[in-house]
Amino acid sequence: MQHAIEKLRHLQKNHFPLFAISISYIFVLLFGEFLHLILGTETLEYHKTSFYFLNSKNTINQIFAYNGNLVWFLLFCLVFYLHLHFETVNSKELLPTSADVPVGLHSRVCQYTQRANYYLFKQYFFKYCVKSASLFVIFFAIDTLFVLSGGSCDDGSGTTFSETCRSNKGKWEGGFDISGHFCFLITISLILWCELYKLHKRMESESFEVELNVVFTVMIGLIVGVIMVWFGLLWITAIYYHTFFEKVLGCMLGFVTPLLMYYTIPSNEFLNGLLYK
């Protein structure tokens, strides 16, 4: 227990921005539930039927939640490109500024850049694989628990997968329905926060100057903007959908994949060497 507390203090001290962001998800859950209780069932139902963006079929929810995997993948590729760009900039700084360049130095720097880019690609490829595999297992468990607790899809197909039910325009009914929105949106947004934080820390530690032009500023702004949309969807879910315990479990499961990707694997010498190095 003491060892776990010490690790938590270490994470809080050395990665405070990520720690604060993680706490913000819990705040959304708790304050959203508070508003849920204050408003009452009748008011909540009235809001959901009266306001378009509170309905689960609204366009923003369809694009950023139900098609969130595609949106996340595009943004993840964008983050990879940013890392790749700064890796190239960092490699160029290894070259001397004078005209008297030692024979073979340029070739060695190019080889270093190619090697660094290969390991960067390898790391992001396996991060994508870990994220996909982890979420598949988690949602398989969520769907299985839902069916075992008496839930089913109202389309009559007998499917045991929420994704299939939704694609058939069906609806989950009955059962203990752990909040997939909380699990999924926390997972994909926290992964991108971790990547942006990692990029920021790297630029600080390597002490190289990079002027972000308009294009790169827009890229980072786009990523943060989409994350804010996901936060908005979390607020709606916290206030208007699911029971408290369904949201709590969804929130807890949302931290599993980022912890696996950015703490468990990097902390394990074998896994880190196999997947990230």
Order of alpha helices (4+ residues) and beta strands (2+ residues): alpha-alpha-alpha-alpha-beta-alpha-beta-alpha-alpha-alpha-alpha
